[in-house]
Amino acid sequence: MIGIQVGAVSFVDEGVEAVLDIIQQRAYVNTLFLASFTYGRGIAGRQVPGQPLPDHGKQEYDLDFHGGNYAAVHPQYYANTVLKQTRAPDHGELDIIAALLPAARKRGIKLICWYEDVWRKDVPLIEQAQEKDLHGRNATTLCFNNPEVRNFWLALTEDYARSYDVDGLMWGCERQGALGNALGARHGGATSDPGRVTCFCRFCERKAREKGINFERVQEGYRALEQFVRQTRSGRRPADGAFVTFWRLLLRYPEILAWERFWTDSLRETYQAIYQKAHSIKPSLQVGWHIWHNNSFSPLYRAEQDWQELARYSDFLKVVMYHNCGGERLAGYIDSVAGTLFADVPKEQLLEFHYQVMDYRERAYADIPKTGLSSDYVFRETRRALEGVAGTKTLIWPGIDIDIPTAAASSKSTPEGTRAAVAAALKAGAHGVLLSRKYSEMRLANLSGAGQAIRGLG
């Protein structure tokens, strides 16, 4: 499987046949992962404003980007959710799945609908679906235990599975539970608000009580954790240090961990519901998940990614192994947790600890934003994922980054780096690769670098 993530705007700007020519000739692509539903710029739209434009497509930014469902919305499937008005206005009445399928079929290219859990705050009636934070405020994210949300994801899944002769579905959720978010245990988490953690809505409260979880103790524990994070980030070291104080909190409030498990189980239930709905309609569909890059950085998040558990309802896993932007992201993760859970440890030593724990070794803290991560990182992560699903039918398709935006002084994609990363994934035994994030930000020479690796391995 040689896949590429691509959004509707590329076919609108460059033409369907022209785009298919380029990706087949340069990278031997045989599977399109079409951004069919998202309100985010990560997988849809043109280049992120302010970043250098690639050497194809319209040489301008889409400053009016909106997002939503880029296919037709068939109302009969959305009767049980308030989230009915999600049609993307970006390209008028264009139904990108219907427009693309005939050309893809003619070339023997598979099409997988790629939809993700990213929303705008102005979607009609979305306030009825949003999570509640620790202090009762609406979040921008949606709650998996809210029936409006669960019914929407099942409706969208049924719409794609019944309305189009697609080959598969991939859903992505780049989120984690309240514990990881409170600690800022992710890249870009250094400025996160520990009081904005989720979800504490009435649906979660009711489900938790049914499971025997003391909801009041959960809230009390997370309020104590919020105070701890605010103290350590301000530079005030607890008397016994950050790490010991954190563990004392867990001993005092084991409900903190129970709530993290509760959130993770709710996400897994969503995976399982989507998988079962899709297969009940069309058993031959390949259904799988985009696994967030945090899996390479946070031991807490990695522990929650139980491959044997996920394999029960996954035909494939696209495990993010973005090597080029990975250095910048790993440094950002270290910056964040160095102010909370690991506030006792200098950043260079903290990075060394994570290399040991996560089982890959790269350069020093000051260097990795400028160098990115190596192809050895991709090889190790691929092998680890394959070992994780051993004995199951689940396929591993590493996500390889091409020109994901990074800071001006940080590492940039090159044909050589892309070739090495793709070759490393395939040599490790991956069942395919998925070129990411989106074609509309990739430079053609770097796309050709992926093709060189594929050609070199026959």
Order of alpha helices (4+ residues) and beta strands (2+ residues): beta-alpha-alpha-beta-beta-alpha-beta-beta-beta-alpha-beta-alpha-alpha-alpha-alpha-alpha-beta-alpha-alpha-beta-alpha-alpha-alpha-alpha-beta-beta-alpha-beta-alpha
